[in-house]
Amino acid sequence: MQGLDGWGDASAIILSCPGPWRRHDAAIVNLASARLPQILLGSESQLLAFAAAAAGMQGRLCHAPVPEIFPGVASLEAACRAAGMPLMGGTGFVHLRFGGVRAARVIKGARNAAVIAEAASAPPLTASHHPFATGRILPDAVQHVFSYGQEIVRPFGILGREIPAAVLPATCLAADLPEAAGGAPAAKGAMPGLDIVSLGEFQADAWAAGPVRSPAGEARLRVAAKAAPDAVLVPWNLDHPGSIVPALLERLILLRDGQANRPQIVLLPFNYLGPTGIIRGLGVRLRDAAADPGGTLDNIFLARVTEPCGLAVLRRLSRVAWVDGNDPEAWWTLQRLAAVGVRAILIDPGAVADGTLLLAADELLWVEADTRCGALTFAARMPSPRQLAGLLEMTASLGRADPRKVPFSRPAQARAPRRGRISVG
């Protein structure tokens, strides 16, 4: 492959991202055998989009579910051979780590690079003394940063070293999404390519192991097959401790429990970090807030697209999404939703998003989170109670539009830093 600043000549290129490792039975697997359940959003989608765009590297791409377990080159070579990866020629191993800065990992004995889709945003107001708590520091073994064509956060090495950076071409944004993403759902009786479960039925172990099918989820899909899309998709970045999604859902419940025009919520959690209790904590929070806890949790769903055919199923559930503009990956989420014909309302803390419908959030929110890096506090903006009626009206207006007039489309080229570019393919 041409480009990658000399990183594309490796004998094997190992891709990794956060996620439950239990889905895999080997330390390294051929990329075609990788089990990445969330193909639409987050670091898993970033990995898949990169791999689809890097056509000239396909024979050398593989996936490491837990890259940090390797003690050196000998174990890498053995694992790659066991996975059937050819190792003749090349200049050793390259490891590309996808995902947030705090989730960075390295492989001993390989050249390590971080591939980042986090836009530059305000750091946490308070952070622990953990070396990676701020989200601005990468392990010193990371030698390069590649970004997805956005004004990204510019992390430093742990000793303050500036890390060289380059920008991936815009073709990486949606190279993995099929042209038929907005087409008809799978045939009757076929697996829908979509995991869906009510929040009341959620079990962390089952979600991590996957696939997930539940009675409530099956019933919801049957309703979706016969009716117009009437839910709202709410992407939820589990690796963003400053997310407003839990507070927004709680406020929506408190606004008017049982309100007739309140849409059904379909959460799209991404960047799943394992059974950390984040989703269970949301269930407890909403149960405490609701007048009818059982009915509330049974009518909020968790979903993720596991196969390309699931994109059409997702569109049958909803064609409107609320996107948290406080999320550093909001721009990536907007691009991916647009690529599959889902219209988004950006709950915007002040950023500019050309062509995106905005709701200017007017209330300051302090989000405190207990994370793997210690306690963090973020300043975020969310809709005040008086704005929620406007958000619901905007949502209803979008939902009334003819879905046949929302074709599948590739996202527009994102704004890129004025730095060196690479070519993929």
Buried (B, 14 or more C-beta within 10 A) or exposed (E): BEBBBEBBBBBBBBBBBBBBEEBBEBBBBBBEEBBBBBBBBBBBBBBBBBBBBBEEBEEBBBBBBEBEBBEEBEBBBEBBEEBEBEBEEBEBBBBBBBBBBBBBBBBBBBBBBBBBBBBEBEBBEEBBEBEBBBBBBBBBBBBBBBBBBBBBBBBBBBEEEEBEBBBBBBBBBBBBBBEEBBBEBBEEEEEBBBBBBBBBBBBBEBBBEBBBBBEBBEEBBEEBEEEEBBBBBBBBBBBBBBBBBBBBBBBBBBEEBEEEEBBBBBBBBBBBBBBBEBBBEBBEBBBEBBEEBEEBBBBBBBBBBBBBBBBBBBBBBBBBBBBBBBBBBBBBBBBBBBBBBBBBBBBBBEBEBEEBBBBEBEBEBEBEBEBBBBBBBBBBBBBEEEBBBEBBEBBEEBBEEEBEEBEBEBBEEBEBBEEEBBEBB
